[in-house]
Amino acid sequence: MNYTYYPGCSLEASADSYDKSLKSVFSDLGLGLSEIVDWNCCGATAYMSVKETVSLAISARNLALAEKAGLDIVAPCSACYTVLAKTHKIMAEKSQLFDHVNSALSQVGLSYNLGCRVRHPLDVLVNDVGIEAIAQKAKVSLKGLKIAQYYGCQIVRPYATFDDAENPVTMDKLFEALGAESVYYPNKVRCCGGMLMFTFADVALKLTDELLRCAQENGADVILTTCPMCQANLDMHMDELQQSYGHSYTIPTLFFTELLGVAMGSSISQMGIDKHLVPLAANVAKLLETKI
């Protein structure tokens, strides 16, 4: 199975370990990824409310490039995934915008004819490869590891294409099949604050504190996420949380592909887990180094 790949801006910078671990996992499972040549920023989620047609054209340019390959497009960043999927849906449902966007694309010799399916890697892994097939290839058992499965607010909203919008379970089932325990985590689709961390930090810090506190109170060893912004917010602001709320947290937040890569046999350092600001506890690191 082959896919076009849209890494988005974050995976080439702050979330480079997400990029590395995703490519490693896909390679281990025999999945082909071909990065879109000359891709551009998706425009981010906020821009659609500013200049709709322009933002759609920016996003659709990536879809037009991917469409040429005749393959599904894999977008690991939750924001990128949502923007690309929303662009496709809007163009499919609103003929006038379809025409306007393609008029803009025609200026650079492109057009988008709705022939590309936008996929999140979690969807691809669970539904194209299959949980059982992945578990059979695992080289490290995750037995004894307790995980807070954090999906964030975008990969199942507004489009619940591969999981439930209120209680997604695909990540839970995947890592439970690898031996881990999913702790009770009712905050699994709550927002981390996103870009508010740079504009209204007090709001974002409160949301982040609630996410970390829930995970810690329910005994999680790690939090798994599918989103670069979520990972950054949960990993980078421990000092501010201590100063604002007097709360101290030691739970690391990992990209789900990092932990999956370790289960497939890669080392913690190969997956970039040791580069995060909050380190794994020694007992967790030891567990992840034990081969089946």
Backbone torsions as a table, in degrees:
resi	resn	phi	psi	omega
1	MET	NA	133.4	-177.7
2	ASN	-124.8	150.5	-176.4
3	TYR	-142.9	151.5	166.0
4	THR	-82.3	155.0	-172.3
5	TYR	-125.8	125.2	175.8
6	TYR	-114.7	97.2	-176.4
7	PRO	-71.0	-31.8	-175.5
8	GLY	74.2	168.0	-171.8
9	CYS	-64.8	-40.7	-174.6
10	SER	-62.9	-38.7	-175.1
11	LEU	-73.8	-7.9	174.1
12	GLU	-102.2	6.4	-178.7
13	ALA	-138.9	-101.8	-172.9
14	SER	-65.4	-26.7	-177.5
15	ALA	-110.9	38.4	-177.1
16	ASP	-64.5	-25.2	178.0
17	SER	-71.9	-25.7	173.8
18	TYR	-66.2	-45.2	177.9
19	ASP	-59.8	-49.6	-177.3
20	LYS	-63.6	-45.0	-177.1
21	SER	-70.6	-36.3	177.4
22	LEU	-62.3	-47.2	179.1
23	LYS	-62.2	-38.2	179.1
24	SER	-64.4	-47.3	-179.4
25	VAL	-63.8	-45.6	179.6
26	PHE	-61.4	-40.9	178.8
27	SER	-64.3	-44.1	179.5
28	ASP	-59.8	-30.9	-177.3
29	LEU	-97.2	6.9	176.3
30	GLY	75.2	25.2	179.4
31	LEU	-98.9	133.1	179.9
32	GLY	-92.4	135.0	176.7
33	LEU	-123.7	123.6	176.9
34	SER	-117.2	109.5	-178.0
35	GLU	-64.5	135.6	179.3
36	ILE	-63.9	125.6	179.6
37	VAL	-72.3	130.2	175.9
38	ASP	64.6	34.9	175.7
39	TRP	-66.3	158.8	178.1
40	ASN	-127.0	167.5	177.7
41	CYS	-53.2	142.1	-178.6
42	CYS	-70.3	-13.3	-177.2
43	GLY	99.6	-13.3	179.8
44	ALA	66.2	159.6	-171.8
45	THR	-67.3	-33.2	-175.0
46	ALA	-71.6	-26.3	-171.1
47	TYR	-68.4	-25.9	-179.8
48	MET	-61.9	-26.7	179.7
49	SER	-83.6	-5.4	-178.1
50	VAL	-100.1	-55.2	178.6
51	LYS	-139.7	92.2	-170.5
52	GLU	-59.4	-52.4	-175.7
53	THR	-64.4	-42.4	179.1
54	VAL	-63.3	-44.8	-179.5
55	SER	-63.8	-38.7	178.2
56	LEU	-64.9	-39.6	179.5
57	ALA	-65.7	-40.2	178.0
58	ILE	-59.9	-46.6	-179.5
59	SER	-69.9	-43.8	-176.2
60	ALA	-65.1	-24.5	176.7
61	ARG	-58.3	-40.0	177.7
62	ASN	-66.2	-40.5	178.7
63	LEU	-65.5	-37.9	179.0
64	ALA	-64.8	-40.2	178.0
65	LEU	-66.4	-40.6	179.5
66	ALA	-69.4	-35.8	-177.9
67	GLU	-59.4	-32.0	-179.8
68	LYS	-60.0	-30.4	-178.8
69	ALA	-79.8	-16.1	-179.9
70	GLY	70.0	26.8	-177.2
71	LEU	-126.3	158.3	171.5
72	ASP	-61.6	152.5	177.3
73	ILE	-106.0	128.4	179.0
74	VAL	-99.2	122.9	-179.2
75	ALA	-125.4	103.2	-175.2
76	PRO	-74.6	-31.8	178.5
77	CYS	-69.0	130.1	-177.0
78	SER	-61.4	-39.8	179.3
79	ALA	-66.6	-45.2	178.2
80	CYS	-61.4	-44.7	179.1
81	TYR	-57.5	-45.8	-179.1
82	THR	-65.9	-43.5	-178.8
83	VAL	-64.6	-45.4	-179.9
84	LEU	-64.1	-43.4	179.6
85	ALA	-65.6	-39.5	179.7
86	LYS	-66.5	-40.3	178.4
87	THR	-60.0	-46.0	178.7
88	HIS	-59.8	-46.6	-176.3
89	LYS	-65.8	-43.5	-179.2
90	ILE	-64.3	-43.1	179.2
91	MET	-65.7	-33.0	179.5
92	ALA	-71.1	-30.2	-172.9
93	GLU	-100.5	-19.2	-175.5
94	LYS	-123.2	100.0	-173.8
95	SER	-61.4	-35.9	-179.0
96	GLN	-65.6	-43.3	177.0
97	LEU	-67.1	-37.0	175.3
98	PHE	-55.0	-47.3	-178.9
99	ASP	-67.2	-42.0	-179.3
100	HIS	-64.4	-43.4	-179.1
101	VAL	-65.8	-44.2	-179.8
102	ASN	-69.1	-27.6	173.9
103	SER	-64.1	-41.1	177.8
104	ALA	-66.7	-43.5	-179.7
105	LEU	-64.8	-31.1	-178.4
106	SER	-62.9	-22.1	179.1
107	GLN	-67.2	-19.9	176.5
108	VAL	-117.3	21.6	175.3
109	GLY	73.6	26.6	-179.3
110	LEU	-123.6	163.3	170.6
111	SER	-154.9	153.1	176.3
112	TYR	-121.5	122.8	-174.2
113	ASN	-115.6	30.3	172.7
114	LEU	65.0	27.9	-177.0
115	GLY	-101.1	20.8	-177.1
116	CYS	-128.2	128.7	177.9
117	ARG	-97.2	126.4	-178.8
118	VAL	-86.8	127.0	-175.5
119	ARG	-126.8	145.3	169.0
120	HIS	-93.9	144.3	-178.5
121	PRO	-58.8	-30.0	176.9
122	LEU	-62.3	-42.1	176.6
123	ASP	-60.9	-46.9	-179.5
124	VAL	-60.5	-46.8	-176.5
125	LEU	-64.7	-45.4	-175.8
126	VAL	-75.5	-39.5	-171.5
127	ASN	-101.5	-25.6	176.8
128	ASP	-92.8	-43.1	178.9
129	VAL	-85.6	-52.6	179.5
130	GLY	104.8	139.3	-177.9
131	ILE	-62.4	-42.8	-178.4
132	GLU	-63.3	-42.2	179.8
133	ALA	-64.2	-38.3	178.3
134	ILE	-66.8	-45.0	-179.3
135	ALA	-60.5	-35.1	-179.8
136	GLN	-67.2	-24.4	-178.8
137	LYS	-94.8	-2.5	-177.8
138	ALA	-66.6	142.6	179.5
139	LYS	-115.0	-11.2	178.2
140	VAL	-129.4	125.7	177.4
141	SER	-80.0	140.3	177.0
142	LEU	-98.9	16.0	179.4
143	LYS	-59.1	131.2	-179.3
144	GLY	98.6	-10.3	-179.8
145	LEU	-91.9	130.8	179.0
146	LYS	-107.5	125.1	-171.7
147	ILE	-120.9	135.2	166.7
148	ALA	-94.1	111.7	-176.3
149	GLN	-85.2	109.1	-175.1
150	TYR	-112.4	107.8	-177.1
151	TYR	-86.0	-22.9	-174.8
152	GLY	77.1	-175.1	-169.6
153	CYS	-99.5	3.9	-171.4
154	GLN	-117.7	-31.7	-172.6
155	ILE	-73.0	-17.6	174.1
156	VAL	-117.2	9.1	178.0
157	ARG	-140.1	132.4	5.6
158	PRO	-85.0	-0.9	-174.8
159	TYR	-114.3	104.6	178.3
160	ALA	-86.7	67.9	-173.9
161	THR	-77.3	-26.2	-177.2
162	PHE	-133.2	3.5	179.0
163	ASP	-158.7	171.0	-178.5
164	ASP	-74.7	139.0	-176.0
165	ALA	-69.7	-29.4	-176.7
166	GLU	-99.7	-33.2	-178.0
167	ASN	-138.6	70.2	178.7
168	PRO	-65.0	145.1	-175.7
169	VAL	-134.2	1.2	-175.7
170	THR	-61.1	-42.6	179.8
171	MET	-68.7	-38.8	176.1
172	ASP	-56.3	-52.0	-176.2
173	LYS	-63.8	-38.6	-179.6
174	LEU	-61.3	-49.5	-175.3
175	PHE	-80.5	-23.3	171.4
176	GLU	-66.8	-35.8	176.7
177	ALA	-66.4	-22.6	178.2
178	LEU	-92.2	4.4	173.9
179	GLY	107.5	-10.8	-176.8
180	ALA	-78.4	164.7	175.5
181	GLU	-110.4	129.6	175.0
182	SER	-90.3	117.1	-179.7
183	VAL	-77.0	162.5	175.2
184	TYR	-62.0	121.9	-176.7
185	TYR	-144.8	79.2	-176.9
186	PRO	-65.7	-12.1	-179.8
187	ASN	-88.2	13.4	-168.6
188	LYS	-60.6	-22.5	178.0
189	VAL	-118.8	15.0	177.8
190	ARG	-79.2	152.2	-177.3
191	CYS	-74.7	144.5	177.1
192	CYS	-87.4	-7.4	-176.2
193	GLY	108.0	-21.8	176.7
194	GLY	51.0	-133.9	-177.2
195	MET	-71.4	-6.3	175.7
196	LEU	-61.9	-19.6	177.8
197	MET	-60.0	-21.5	-179.3
198	PHE	-102.7	-7.5	-177.4
199	THR	-122.9	-45.9	176.6
200	PHE	-129.1	73.3	-172.0
201	ALA	-59.9	-33.5	-178.7
202	ASP	-63.1	-36.9	178.2
203	VAL	-67.5	-48.1	-177.8
204	ALA	-66.2	-38.2	179.1
205	LEU	-63.1	-38.8	178.4
206	LYS	-63.2	-43.9	179.4
207	LEU	-65.2	-41.9	179.1
208	THR	-64.1	-42.1	178.9
209	ASP	-59.3	-41.7	-179.2
210	GLU	-64.9	-38.4	179.5
211	LEU	-66.3	-45.5	-179.1
212	LEU	-68.9	-40.6	-179.0
213	ARG	-63.9	-41.7	179.0
214	CYS	-62.1	-42.9	179.7
215	ALA	-64.6	-43.4	-178.0
216	GLN	-68.0	-42.3	-179.4
217	GLU	-64.7	-25.2	-179.6
218	ASN	-98.6	13.2	168.8
219	GLY	80.9	21.6	-179.2
220	ALA	-71.3	140.8	172.3
221	ASP	-84.6	-34.9	179.5
222	VAL	-144.3	158.9	169.0
223	ILE	-108.7	133.4	174.8
224	LEU	-106.5	138.5	178.2
225	THR	-136.3	165.0	-180.0
226	THR	-112.9	6.4	-168.4
227	CYS	-130.8	129.7	178.5
228	PRO	-59.7	-41.9	-179.3
229	MET	-66.9	-41.4	177.7
230	CYS	-61.0	-45.8	-179.5
231	GLN	-60.9	-43.5	-179.3
232	ALA	-64.0	-45.6	-177.9
233	ASN	-64.9	-37.3	-178.5
234	LEU	-80.4	-17.5	-174.9
235	ASP	-101.0	-27.9	-164.4
236	MET	-101.5	-6.4	-167.5
237	HIS	-121.3	32.7	-177.8
238	MET	-64.2	-39.8	-179.6
239	ASP	-64.7	-43.0	179.5
240	GLU	-64.3	-37.8	178.9
241	LEU	-66.9	-36.4	177.4
242	GLN	-65.7	-42.9	-178.9
243	GLN	-69.7	-38.8	-175.2
244	SER	-81.2	-38.0	-172.7
245	TYR	-122.7	-8.4	-177.5
246	GLY	72.0	18.9	-178.8
247	HIS	-100.8	135.1	179.0
248	SER	-114.8	125.8	-177.9
249	TYR	-122.9	142.1	179.1
250	THR	-124.3	15.0	-177.7
251	ILE	-86.2	121.2	176.5
252	PRO	-78.4	150.1	176.6
253	THR	-113.5	119.5	-175.7
254	LEU	-113.3	153.3	168.1
255	PHE	-72.9	141.4	-175.0
256	PHE	-61.2	-29.7	179.0
257	THR	-72.6	-25.7	176.6
258	GLU	-64.3	-49.4	180.0
259	LEU	-67.5	-38.4	178.2
260	LEU	-63.8	-38.6	177.5
261	GLY	-61.9	-40.4	176.4
262	VAL	-63.5	-41.5	177.3
263	ALA	-62.4	-29.6	178.4
264	MET	-79.9	-7.7	175.3
265	GLY	118.1	-4.1	177.3
266	SER	-77.9	157.2	-179.5
267	SER	-82.4	165.5	177.5
268	ILE	-58.6	-43.2	-179.1
269	SER	-70.8	-36.1	177.5
270	GLN	-61.5	-33.6	179.8
271	MET	-86.7	-5.4	176.8
272	GLY	80.8	11.0	-178.1
273	ILE	-64.4	-32.9	-178.8
274	ASP	-72.6	-5.8	179.6
275	LYS	-89.8	-10.8	178.9
276	HIS	-71.6	157.4	-175.3
277	LEU	-71.8	-37.3	177.8
278	VAL	-94.7	115.5	-175.2
279	PRO	-79.2	160.7	171.7
280	LEU	-67.5	145.2	171.7
281	ALA	-64.8	151.3	-175.5
282	ALA	-57.7	-40.7	-179.2
283	ASN	-68.3	-32.5	178.4
284	VAL	-71.2	-43.2	178.1
285	ALA	-60.1	-41.0	179.3
286	LYS	-64.7	-41.5	179.0
287	LEU	-59.9	-40.7	-176.7
288	LEU	-77.1	-5.3	178.1
289	GLU	-102.0	2.7	-176.7
290	THR	-96.3	115.4	-179.5
291	LYS	-74.6	154.7	177.1
292	ILE	-69.8	NA	NA
